Amino acid sequence: MVKCIGNIPLGVAGRVKNSDPPNMRILVERDEEDTGGFFIWQSPPEDNPVQGGYRFDDWLESAAALQTYFYRSGWKIEWQGVDGGSIESM
């Protein structure tokens, strides 16, 4: 079972379909041990954030801030491998 904050899955790689660069990859993880917040790992399409291949990150202090961040980003994200398929966040 994938844990989600709203429609944002945690620990699941996603591709941002309307990003610059195109098809930027992201991964959202909860930082429970240190801050209680959330990291958003971002990488170009050739890297894999699940395997530590990220180049940028953002940190947010709460679930509400995470949802606001995604809403304001306007990203259209295809999340891979969720229950054998994918879900889309908007």
VEXMARZA-737575 format. One line per 4 residues: number of its first residue (from 0); their letters; for each residue y negated, z, x of N, C-alpha, C. Coordinates in pm, 1 decimal, always signed. Atoms other than C-alpha are relative to their C-alpha. Layout:
VEXMARZA-737575
NUM = A = Y/Z/X/Y/Z/X/Y/Z/X; ...
end
This chain:
VEXMARZA-737575
0 = MVKC = +117.8/+0.0/+84.1/+0.0/+0.0/+0.0/-124.3/+0.0/+88.8; +124.4/+11.7/-75.3/-340.3/-100.6/+136.2/-105.1/+89.0/-64.6; +110.1/-81.8/+50.1/-618.9/+155.0/+101.5/-126.5/-84.9/-2.5; +122.4/+76.9/+15.4/-945.2/+7.9/-22.9/-116.9/+91.4/-33.6
4 = IGNI = +125.5/-59.9/+44.3/-1304.1/+117.3/-62.0/-62.1/-107.2/-89.2; +39.5/+106.1/+92.6/-1402.7/-73.7/-373.6/+96.8/-115.0/+16.1; -87.1/+114.7/-26.3/-1269.0/-421.3/-300.4/+7.5/-33.8/+148.4; -3.3/+18.6/-145.3/-1285.6/-374.6/+79.0/+124.2/+70.4/+55.0
8 = PLGV = -120.8/-63.1/-53.5/-939.1/-316.7/+229.8/-23.1/+54.2/+141.3; +9.6/-62.1/-132.3/-907.8/-89.3/+532.8/+119.7/-42.8/+84.5; -106.1/+36.8/-92.3/-707.6/-202.7/+835.4/+59.7/-136.8/-23.6; -48.8/+134.3/+31.8/-670.4/-560.8/+707.9/-97.4/-101.8/+59.0
12 = AGRV = +85.2/+104.2/-57.2/-801.4/-864.0/+897.1/-49.6/-92.5/-109.7; +58.7/+93.6/+95.1/-1032.7/-1093.4/+708.0/-75.8/-109.4/+71.3; +82.0/+110.6/-49.4/-1208.2/-1425.3/+758.6/-120.0/-13.9/-92.2; +122.6/+16.2/+76.4/-1568.8/-1459.0/+651.8/-24.6/-149.8/-15.2
16 = KNSD = +5.6/+144.1/+24.1/-1583.6/-1800.1/+490.5/-140.4/-57.3/+11.0; +137.8/+50.0/-6.8/-1965.1/-1824.7/+492.9/-77.5/+66.4/+114.5; +61.5/-70.1/-113.4/-2039.1/-1674.8/+835.1/-58.1/-96.5/+102.9; +47.5/+71.0/-117.7/-2219.5/-1784.4/+1147.6/+35.9/+86.2/+120.2
20 = PPNM = -70.7/+127.1/-0.5/-2014.0/-1862.8/+1349.0/+95.7/-11.6/-119.3; -92.0/+20.6/+111.5/-1790.1/-2019.1/+1082.8/+133.5/+72.2/+21.9; -130.0/-68.5/-0.3/-1474.9/-1819.7/+998.7/+5.6/+121.3/+91.0; +1.2/-124.3/-76.1/-1583.2/-1504.0/+1179.7/+109.8/+92.0/-55.1
24 = RILV = -106.9/-91.2/+40.8/-1304.4/-1245.1/+1170.5/-52.4/+142.9/-0.1; +43.2/-139.2/+8.4/-1352.4/-884.1/+1066.2/+117.7/+91.0/-31.5; -97.5/-104.2/+29.7/-1158.3/-562.5/+1031.8/-79.5/+127.6/-26.6; +68.7/-124.7/+34.2/-1275.7/-241.7/+862.5/+98.1/+114.6/+20.6
28 = ERDE = -84.4/-117.4/-24.6/-1135.3/+90.2/+984.3/-79.8/+127.3/-23.7; +60.8/-132.0/+19.4/-1208.7/+448.0/+888.0/+8.3/+77.3/+131.9; +6.4/-79.8/-122.1/-1315.2/+670.6/+1179.0/+10.6/+147.8/-38.1; -19.2/-135.4/+53.1/-1170.9/+989.1/+1032.0/-7.9/+108.3/+106.8
32 = EDTG = -8.6/-103.8/-102.4/-1113.5/+1177.4/+1356.6/-135.5/+38.2/+59.5; +125.1/-29.8/-69.9/-1459.4/+1146.2/+1511.5/-120.4/+18.0/-92.9; +125.1/-1.9/+76.9/-1727.0/+1070.5/+1253.3/+19.2/+5.9/-150.9; -21.1/+8.5/+143.8/-1569.2/+1029.3/+910.2/-58.3/-126.3/-61.1
36 = GFFI = +61.0/+123.9/+47.5/-1751.2/+695.7/+883.4/+95.8/-117.5/+9.8; -78.6/+123.5/-0.7/-1634.2/+335.5/+901.6/-51.6/-93.9/+108.8; +33.6/+105.8/-94.4/-1626.3/+72.9/+1176.6/+28.5/-134.0/-64.6; -23.3/+139.2/+38.0/-1661.7/-296.8/+1099.0/+6.3/-77.1/+130.1
40 = WQSP = -21.3/+75.2/-124.0/-1513.1/-486.4/+1393.4/-17.2/-147.8/-32.1; +29.8/+140.2/+24.2/-1638.3/-845.9/+1416.3/+31.9/-82.8/+123.0; -34.8/+86.1/-112.1/-1516.0/-1131.7/+1628.6/-5.5/-146.3/-41.8; -4.6/+142.5/+30.3/-1532.2/-1510.3/+1654.1/+142.1/-39.1/-40.7
44 = PEDN = -130.3/+40.5/+52.9/-1243.9/-1707.9/+1501.5/+115.1/+2.2/+100.8; -107.7/+6.6/-99.4/-1050.8/-1733.4/+1829.7/+53.2/+136.7/+41.1; -45.3/-134.8/-33.7/-1022.2/-1354.8/+1870.0/+68.4/+64.9/-119.1; -70.9/-70.9/+106.0/-804.1/-1117.1/+1671.9/-39.8/+146.7/+2.5
48 = PVQG = +44.9/-138.7/-2.8/-969.8/-785.4/+1579.7/+113.7/+100.9/-18.1; -114.6/-89.7/+17.6/-631.8/-635.5/+1483.3/+60.2/+35.6/+135.2; -55.1/-22.3/-133.4/-524.5/-669.8/+1847.8/-108.1/+42.2/+99.3; +106.4/-48.3/-87.3/-850.8/-527.2/+1983.9/-92.8/-108.2/+50.2
52 = GYRF = +82.5/+110.3/-47.6/-1016.7/-866.6/+2027.6/-130.2/-12.2/-76.2; +128.6/+6.6/+67.9/-1355.4/-782.2/+1882.8/-112.3/-10.4/+102.0; +114.7/+11.8/-89.5/-1696.6/-853.9/+2030.3/-120.9/+77.7/-49.7; +111.6/-73.1/+58.5/-1932.6/-673.2/+1793.4/+55.2/+105.0/-94.4
56 = DDWL = -41.1/-95.4/+101.7/-1915.2/-369.5/+1572.7/-122.6/+58.9/-67.7; +98.8/-77.5/+74.1/-2115.3/-187.6/+1311.3/+68.6/+127.2/-43.2; -54.0/-127.1/+45.9/-2071.3/+171.7/+1206.2/-81.5/+43.8/-120.4; +65.7/-50.6/+120.2/-2150.1/+317.0/+863.2/+52.8/+138.2/-31.0
60 = ESAA = -33.8/-141.1/+14.9/-2150.8/+682.3/+766.5/+78.1/+35.8/-124.8; -65.9/-37.1/+125.5/-2001.8/+666.7/+416.3/+56.7/-121.0/-71.9; -57.0/+106.5/+82.7/-1803.9/+467.2/+162.0/-110.9/-72.5/-76.4; +111.6/+61.9/+72.0/-2124.7/+406.6/-33.3/-77.8/-94.6/+91.7
64 = ALQT = +70.9/+84.5/-96.0/-2298.8/+269.8/+278.0/+81.8/-125.0/+32.9; -88.5/+114.3/-26.4/-1996.8/+46.2/+346.3/-10.0/-102.3/-112.5; +7.6/+91.5/+113.5/-2008.3/-102.1/-3.2/-136.6/-68.7/-6.2; +133.4/+59.0/-1.1/-2385.0/-156.6/+20.4/-12.2/-105.4/+110.0
68 = YFYR = +1.1/+93.5/-113.4/-2343.9/-325.4/+361.0/+66.2/-132.9/-39.6; -71.2/+121.8/+38.5/-2089.4/-571.6/+223.1/-72.6/-75.0/-111.1; +75.4/+63.5/+107.6/-2294.2/-637.9/-89.4/-119.7/-76.3/+57.1; +118.8/+62.8/-58.7/-2607.7/-712.1/+114.7/+33.0/-114.7/+94.7
72 = SGWK = -38.2/+105.9/-94.3/-2420.2/-927.9/+366.0/+16.8/-133.9/-69.8; -25.6/+125.2/+71.4/-2333.9/-1183.3/+99.3/+124.2/-72.5/+47.5; -119.7/+64.2/-54.6/-2009.9/-1251.8/+284.1/+101.2/-30.6/-109.7; -117.3/+34.4/+80.6/-1727.7/-1429.8/+107.5/+118.3/+11.6/+94.9
76 = IEWQ = -104.7/-35.9/-95.0/-1418.9/-1283.7/+273.2/+137.3/-24.9/-59.8; -140.3/+15.0/+36.4/-1057.1/-1386.6/+256.5/+77.6/+101.3/+83.5; -77.3/-104.5/-67.4/-844.9/-1081.4/+340.6/+144.6/-46.3/+7.2; -134.7/+52.3/-21.7/-506.3/-1176.2/+486.0/+107.1/+108.8/-11.5
80 = GVDG = -116.8/-86.3/-3.3/-166.6/-1018.5/+423.8/-4.0/+118.1/-93.8; +4.6/-109.3/+95.2/-253.4/-796.5/+129.5/+104.3/-26.8/-107.5; -108.7/+15.6/+97.1/+65.5/-753.9/-77.0/+55.1/-142.1/-2.4; -61.0/+131.2/-9.8/+200.8/-1087.1/+47.4/-95.6/-114.5/-30.1
84 = GSIE = +96.2/+104.9/+30.5/-115.0/-1278.8/-41.2/-133.7/+33.4/+60.4; +132.5/-35.7/-47.8/-483.7/-1243.9/-2.1/-88.6/+38.2/-117.5; +98.9/-30.8/+101.5/-771.2/-1094.5/-195.0/-134.7/-44.5/+54.3; +129.9/+47.5/-43.5/-1127.6/-1210.7/-183.7/-106.7/+100.4/-40.4
88 = SM = +112.8/-88.7/+27.6/-1431.0/-985.7/-157.2/-125.7/-85.1/-10.0; +127.3/+70.9/+14.4/-1770.5/-1103.1/-271.7/-111.8/+99.9/-12.6
end
